[in-house]
Amino acid sequence: MCGEIEVGRCECCGKDNIPLERTYFRYPFECECHSPEHFILVRHCEDCEPTEPRETKVVLKTDDLKNPFAFAFKIMQKEMMKTRNIKGEIYDVWESNLAMMIYDSVPNMTADRANEIASKWLDRLFKIGEQP
């Protein structure tokens, strides 16, 4: 149904029976209500600038709640894969800090070798290249 305009009530100002725009607020984890990323949809008029809701309801598998570490780890793995080759992002920062720790604590360690070890360790830890 291309070209159709959604008409309804603005969730920001309350005006009714007007054309609506959609703004999505996305969150970096998989849920049962939206896949592959959780999001909040705000329908609003052209005059309103929607703000991110203070709260959101999320549907998760019970098994994910039983092991919150594994659930959080999936989120970290996804973020690490997205930032693998971006300077200054989370993967790069972790790799740099880990390499510095190795370099400082291992006698006769070179900076290049410490960086290589740190990169391989993070890739194994977060299984970079595999789907979470």
C-alpha positions in Angstrom: 0.0 0.0 0.0 2.5 2.6 -1.1 1.6 6.3 -0.9 -0.9 6.0 1.8 -0.8 8.5 4.7 -1.5 7.4 8.2 -4.1 9.5 10.0 -4.8 9.6 13.7 -3.9 11.1 17.0 -0.5 12.7 17.6 1.2 11.0 20.6 3.0 14.2 21.5 0.5 17.0 21.4 -2.8 15.1 21.2 -4.1 16.6 17.9 -6.6 14.2 16.4 -7.5 13.1 12.9 -4.3 14.5 11.3 -1.6 13.1 9.1 1.1 11.4 11.2 4.8 10.9 10.8 6.7 8.0 12.4 9.9 8.2 14.5 11.7 5.1 15.6 13.9 4.9 18.7 16.1 1.8 18.3 17.9 -0.3 21.0 20.8 -2.7 20.4 19.3 -6.0 21.6 17.0 -8.7 20.2 13.6 -9.1 21.7 10.6 -11.2 21.1 8.4 -8.2 20.3 10.6 -6.8 17.5 13.4 -8.5 15.7 16.4 -8.1 15.1 16.4 -4.9 17.3 14.0 -3.6 19.9 12.4 -0.3 19.0 9.8 2.2 20.1 7.6 3.8 17.5 6.2 7.3 18.1 3.5 8.6 15.8 3.4 12.4 15.7 2.3 15.4 13.7 4.6 17.5 11.6 4.7 20.2 14.2 6.0 18.0 17.0 9.6 16.8 17.7 9.1 13.4 19.5 11.3 12.6 22.5 12.5 9.2 23.5 10.1 7.6 26.0 11.3 7.3 29.6 10.1 3.7 29.8 9.5 0.9 27.4 8.0 -2.6 27.6 10.1 -5.4 26.2 9.1 -9.1 25.6 12.0 -11.5 26.3 12.4 -15.2 26.5 12.2 -16.6 30.0 15.5 -18.4 29.4 17.2 -15.0 28.7 16.0 -13.7 32.1 17.3 -16.8 33.9 20.8 -16.1 32.6 21.2 -12.3 32.4 25.0 -12.5 31.9 24.4 -14.4 28.6 21.8 -11.9 27.5 24.1 -9.0 28.2 27.0 -10.8 26.5 24.9 -11.2 23.3 24.4 -7.4 23.3 28.1 -6.8 23.8 29.0 -9.3 21.0 26.7 -7.5 18.6 28.2 -4.1 19.5 31.7 -5.4 19.2 31.0 -6.8 15.8 29.6 -3.5 14.6 32.6 -1.5 15.9 35.4 -4.0 15.0 37.2 -1.7 12.6 36.2 1.8 13.8 38.9 3.8 15.6 37.8 5.1 19.0 34.8 2.8 19.3 34.3 0.2 22.0 36.2 -2.6 20.3 39.2 -0.4 19.6 39.2 1.0 23.2 39.1 -2.5 24.7 41.8 -3.8 22.3 44.1 -0.8 23.2 43.6 -1.2 27.0 44.2 -5.0 26.8 47.3 -4.5 24.6 48.7 -2.0 27.1 48.1 -4.4 30.0 49.9 -7.2 28.1 52.8 -4.9 27.1 53.3 -3.7 30.6 53.2 -7.1 32.3 55.1 -9.4 30.0 58.9 -9.0 29.8 60.4 -8.4 26.3 56.9 -7.9 24.8 56.7 -5.7 21.7 53.9 -3.3 21.1 53.0 -5.0 17.8 52.9 -8.4 19.4 50.8 -7.1 22.3 48.3 -5.6 19.9 48.1 -8.9 17.9 47.5 -10.9 21.1 44.8 -8.5 22.3 43.0 -8.5 19.0 43.0 -12.3 18.7 41.8 -12.6 22.3 38.9 -10.2 21.8 37.9 -11.9 18.5 37.8 -15.3 20.3 36.0 -13.9 23.3 33.3 -12.2 21.2 33.4 -14.7 18.4 33.8 -11.9 15.8 32.6 -13.1 12.4 30.0 -15.4 13.9 26.3 -14.5 14.4 25.3 -13.9 18.0 
